[in-house]
Amino acid sequence: MTVTMSAPALAVNTTFAQFAQQSAVRFVSYQAPGGSNTLTVNDGPVFFIVNAFGPPGIYSALLNISASSSAPITNTGPQFEQVGWGGSYSFTNEGVNYLTVTFNSAIVDINCARR
């Protein structure tokens, strides 16, 4: 009989891309009251920063988000939290799609300035 021992697989979190707004103007609007919300960004200008796939660099891109949740909202003090988000977001530039992500049952934390 032969017994083979192996080390368990290790999970490693790797940042492969990041983004930052190109201006100080907010382009996300989130309405906290109630139990159902949508989150939409149309052509928000961002810098798409590639770290681990494709040629590394900083690229001008447009961020588009479409998501919704019907779950209740929790006020956690300085922010609001809502679960159950489903939708997608993408980073594009003149017909080039850098990255598209779809998600389901996500949690969104929104820092809100109280008005």
GIDAQUI-V28003 format. One record per residue. N is the residue number from 0. RES is the residue in one letter. SS is DSSP state (h for helix, s for strand, l for the rest). OMEGA is omega in whole degrees, 0 to 359 (NA if undefined). Layout:
{{N & RES & SS & OMEGA} {N & RES & SS & OMEGA}}
This chain:
{{0 & M & l & 178} {1 & T & l & 177} {2 & V & l & 179} {3 & T & l & 178} {4 & M & l & 176} {5 & S & l & 179} {6 & A & l & 177} {7 & P & l & 178} {8 & A & l & 178} {9 & L & l & 175} {10 & A & l & 180} {11 & V & l & 175} {12 & N & l & 180} {13 & T & l & 174} {14 & T & l & 180} {15 & F & l & 178} {16 & A & s & 177} {17 & Q & s & 172} {18 & F & s & 178} {19 & A & s & 178} {20 & Q & s & 179} {21 & Q & l & 180} {22 & S & l & 180} {23 & A & l & 181} {24 & V & l & 178} {25 & R & l & 177} {26 & F & l & 174} {27 & V & l & 176} {28 & S & l & 183} {29 & Y & l & 181} {30 & Q & l & 187} {31 & A & l & 185} {32 & P & l & 176} {33 & G & l & 184} {34 & G & l & 183} {35 & S & l & 181} {36 & N & s & 170} {37 & T & s & 178} {38 & L & s & 183} {39 & T & s & 171} {40 & V & s & 178} {41 & N & s & 176} {42 & D & s & 175} {43 & G & s & 182} {44 & P & s & 180} {45 & V & s & 166} {46 & F & s & 180} {47 & F & s & 188} {48 & I & s & 183} {49 & V & s & 181} {50 & N & l & 192} {51 & A & l & 176} {52 & F & l & 182} {53 & G & l & 178} {54 & P & l & 179} {55 & P & l & 179} {56 & G & s & 178} {57 & I & s & 185} {58 & Y & s & 171} {59 & S & s & 182} {60 & A & s & 174} {61 & L & s & 179} {62 & L & s & 175} {63 & N & s & 179} {64 & I & s & 172} {65 & S & s & 183} {66 & A & s & 177} {67 & S & s & 176} {68 & S & s & 176} {69 & S & l & 181} {70 & A & l & 177} {71 & P & l & 182} {72 & I & s & 176} {73 & T & s & 176} {74 & N & s & 182} {75 & T & l & 181} {76 & G & l & 182} {77 & P & l & 181} {78 & Q & s & 176} {79 & F & s & 178} {80 & E & s & 178} {81 & Q & s & 181} {82 & V & s & 173} {83 & G & s & 180} {84 & W & s & 173} {85 & G & s & 179} {86 & G & s & 180} {87 & S & s & 171} {88 & Y & s & 182} {89 & S & s & 176} {90 & F & s & 183} {91 & T & s & 174} {92 & N & s & 177} {93 & E & l & 176} {94 & G & l & 177} {95 & V & s & 178} {96 & N & s & 179} {97 & Y & s & 184} {98 & L & s & 171} {99 & T & s & 181} {100 & V & s & 171} {101 & T & s & 182} {102 & F & s & 180} {103 & N & s & 180} {104 & S & s & 179} {105 & A & s & 174} {106 & I & s & 178} {107 & V & s & 173} {108 & D & s & 180} {109 & I & s & 172} {110 & N & s & 185} {111 & C & l & 168} {112 & A & l & 181} {113 & R & l & 180} {114 & R & l & NA}}
